[in-house]
Amino acid sequence: MSQRKSNRTKRGTALIGSFVVLSLLAVASVSYTSSSTETVRASKRMTMDVQATNLCEAGIQDILRALWRPFKQQQIFTQLDTNLSGATTGSPRSAMSGTVSGVGSYSAGVINYATVPGNAFVRMVTVRAVGWIDQDNDGQLDIGEPSKTVDVTARFELTRSQVFDYTYFVNNYGWMDGFNGTDLVVNGDMRANGNFNFLNGSPTVNGSVFANNNDKLVPMAVGLVNSAPIKMAQTTYGTWAPSNPAKLSGESNAAYALRVAAYQDMIAARRRQGYNSLTHGSLGSTTFEENRDFVFRSDASLVNDRPAGAIIGDSTGLKSWTRTGTSAATTSLLDTQRTREIIMPDLSDLNRYIDLSTNYRDTKATFLDGTPNPNYNQGAWVEMWNSSTNSYQRVSTNGVVNGSVVLIGTDAKPIRIHGPVTVTQDVVIKGTVSGQGTLYTGRNTHIVGGIKYASGPDFRGGAIIGTDAMNEKRDILGLAARGSVIMGNPTSFTNSSPLQYMTPVNPPTKTVGTYGRYDEDGNWIPAYDAMAVDSTGRRRYQSVVPDSTINSIAEGVNQIDAIIYTNFVGGGNIGTSGGGVTINGTIISRDEAMVTWSLPIIMNYDNRIREREVNDQPLVDLNLPRSPALLRSTWQDRGFIYRSSY
């Protein structure tokens, strides 16, 4: 009996052990199945979260693109103000919806639209987008369908335009024809919103040259710089002086010597400094970053992930180059990044510049050196000496001149300007200018003689921060034309020069001239035609000021101290009286058509209008035309909602 009892006990123990093992296996199996299910659920949830996020992004992009395109083209806030004011979560504006095939749907709208106190050039736009996995494909967000909500705030701004960073900027094809290394010397950067071609010679460019692809031009521009110009070595630039201008007919030796001395001193003062590590900081340092945009550095490299020095940039990338004479250039690729179009400001709506002039008040209370600004809180004005009253006469009323005006200044009695002044038709100008301001014109600006500052800037010296304190107070003039800036006496223009460059190209019979383009919406914009007659009854290159008046005051244009901006053509006959031409400032235009009749021509960039690294503000704010910009400022995920079907 005792033996049989022992065997049953062993069999019972084995059976219990089997149950335990099976139970453990069952628990493990259930646990594994549960874990796998949770992993699948988490993976599926994560996938749908990402999909819903991308659907929200599609809705946001849809809205911002619809708002951006007309704003980019019109460059005013009128349409945004009209369409978006009063937007709330309960009453969204500019609502849009759409579907991404195979993924889901989205709905988006503007839920807030706000101005920025103290800044009339900014609007803040908040877009809310809902993206969902449309499981029944009905285009509606139903209960139980996974969804996500995202809010994005974007900053629409009319900001200082990058076109003013260049000595020469043209919105179509850029070209320099027939110059060698001493005929044309550009001390600054050059850019075209198309190809940039150096033809029949190689001028000297002590700065960068840019081109970019432009499919809105006809023919389309692939965005290439055709050849590298000459560029001075660093040591050469530091000691360079241009050749003396030719002696004028009938000019005495003494007068010629004085003119040469004044010319050489002016060139030395106006060209930007050459880079010196002791003065401008070692590469990559904080001091270097403060100075990098205001000095010439012949050698180029990437410093803090940005090109520093004179480069060639086009649709093939950014390259350094060396070419100090007639020999071929050597290039080295710095970055494969392609250049992009810079949006040019548009002056079509003159009313906003009338408003700018009318409402302007000088807000600079003190200068960098701590001295008070005598024009603080003053409005805009322009005045000229009246010999009949033996006093200055203000020719503007509340910053505006209705009609046209002829402005002539002398060394003893310069034209005086303060702030942005709008002239509703033409400005005819020559002579000496004093003050800081911009002349906006509703039609053309005619430069019928040299323009020079009574007290011009001097960029010689140490670090830029030191010269800024002095140059902040010096004279500076902006000339911004809704039509064109025409140089020289227009009554002497001929079809061969310069009108052939101011009329449309017509291949193959006419291969030089102006180009048409498409706007952002695909509408054709015809090429500028100087021979066309406008609403005044005059040809577009002519002035509404009588020819007899212009003939009585016009003389050769040998020096232009100004920041020149034109909606259409910047050009004409310059240097016709001999002695070469010097342009101290910039020339920015949609088409450029300058014909130079005497050499050399020297172009020096005026860096006072370029933004400073420290405060993102120019040294002197001329209230120049602004360009549209769009920048995202916040992105907020308001949550993903997922109701599982399990």
C-alpha positions, 0 to 999 in steps of 0.5 A: 500500500505504501508503494502505490501511495507514493506513485500516485503522489508523484503523478499528481505532482507532475500534473500540477507542474504541467498546469503551471507551465501551461498557465505560464505559457498562456499568460505569456501568450496573452501578454505578448499578444497584448503587447503586440496589439499595443505596439500596432496601435501606437504605431498606427496612432503615430502614423496618423499623427504625422499624416494629420500634421502634414495635412495641417501643413498643407492647409497652412501653405494653401492659405499663406500662398493665397495671401502672399502672391497678391501681397508680393505683387501689390506690395501694399496691405490694402487687400490684406486689411480688407479681407482679414480684419476682424478675423476670429476663431468663430469667424475665420477669414479666407477659409480654404479646404482641400484633400490630399489623395490617399491621405486625408483632408484639411480645412484652414482659415485666418483666425487673427489679424493684427497690426504691430504698435509703432510699426506700420509696415508689419501685419501679423496673421494667425492661421488655424488648420485642421487636418484629419484622416477622412475615413469615409471620404465624405470631405467632412470631419466626423466623430471618431476620425483622427484629427489634428489642429495647428496654429501658425502665426506669420509676419507679413512685412514691407521690409528694407529691400535687399536691392539696396545692398548693391552698387548696381542692381537690375531686375532683368539682364545685367550687362556691361559692354566695351569696358576694360579694367581701367575704363570701369571700376566698381567698388561694391557688389553687383546683381541681376535678376537674370543673367549677368554678361560682361561683353567685349572687355572685362571691367574691374569689380571689387566686390561680388557679382550675382545672377539668378534663374528667372523664368518670368523673363522672355527669353528665360534667364538660366541665371549665369554670370558669363565670365569673371571680371577683373578683381584687384588683389587685396594689396593692390586695392589698398593703394589703388587710385584711378587714372586722372580724368582728361584735361578739359578744353580750355581748362588752365593748368592750375584749374586742372591740378585743383580738379585732379586733386579734388577728384582723387581725394573724393575717390579715396574718401568714397570707396569702401575700406579694404579688409584688414584683420587688425582693424576689422577683426580676424575671420569669424570674430564678433568684430569681423561680423560687424565689419564684413559687409562694409569692407572689400576682401578680395579672397573669399571663403565661408566664414560662419557658414556665410560667404565672406569676400568677393564671390561670383554667385549664380545658378551653379553655386557660389564661387571664389575667383581670382583674376587680376588682369587679362589672363583667364580667371581661376575659380573655386566652388565654395557652396552649391547653393543656388542664388535666388531672386530678390524681390524689387520694390514697386512704386506703382501706387504713388498715394502711399508715398504721398502718405509717407511724406505727409505723415513723416516725422524725424524720430532720431533724437540724438546721433551716435556721438551723443549730439542732438539732432536739430531736425528731430520731430520735423516733417519732410521738406525740400527748399531752394535758394530764391535769389529774388527774396535772397532767402531759401524758399520751401517748394513743398507743402507738408512734404508734397509738391503737386506737379513738377519742380526744377531744383538747382543747387550751387556750392554756396546755396545748395538744395536742402532736403529733409525726409521723404518728399513726394513730387507728383510729376517730374523732378529736374535736378542738378547741382549741390545738395545738403541734408538727408532725404529722398525725392519720390517722383510720380513720373520721371527724375531728370538728372541734367547735370552733376549732383554732389553733396555739400558734405559727403561721407568719408569712409577712410579710417578705422573700424566701421563703427568709428566712421559711422559716427562721423558719416551719420550726419553727412549729406545723403540723397535718394532719388526714387522714380515711379517712372524712370531716372533719365540722365543727361539732356533728353532733347539730345537723345538719338535712336542710336544713343541712348534710345536703342537701349531704352526700347524693346529688344526685337530679335534678330534685328534688335538684340539690345534694349528692354525686356518684357516679363510675366508677373507672379500670376502669369500676366504679361508685362510689356517691355519698357518703351521710351518712345511710347507716349504717356498720359501727359502727351510726352514720350516716356523718356521726356520731361513734362518740364518744357524742353526750352527750360531743360536746354537752358540749364542742362550740362554734362553729367560727370558726378552723381552722389545719390541712391538711385531707384527707378521702377523702369529705366535708369539711363541716358547719356553721361560724361558728355562734357568729358572728364569721366563719370563717378557714381557715389551711391547705387543705381537700381532699375528694372532696365539699365541703359547708361551710355558713357561718353568719357572715361573712366567711370568709377562706381562707389557703394554708399554703405550708410543705407545697408543694415548694421549687424547689431541692430538690423537698421541702416546708419541713415534711414532714407525711407527708401522703397520697401520689399514684401517679406513673409516670415513664420514667427510661431508654430503651435500644435494644439493636439491630436485626437484619436478615437480608436476603432478597437 
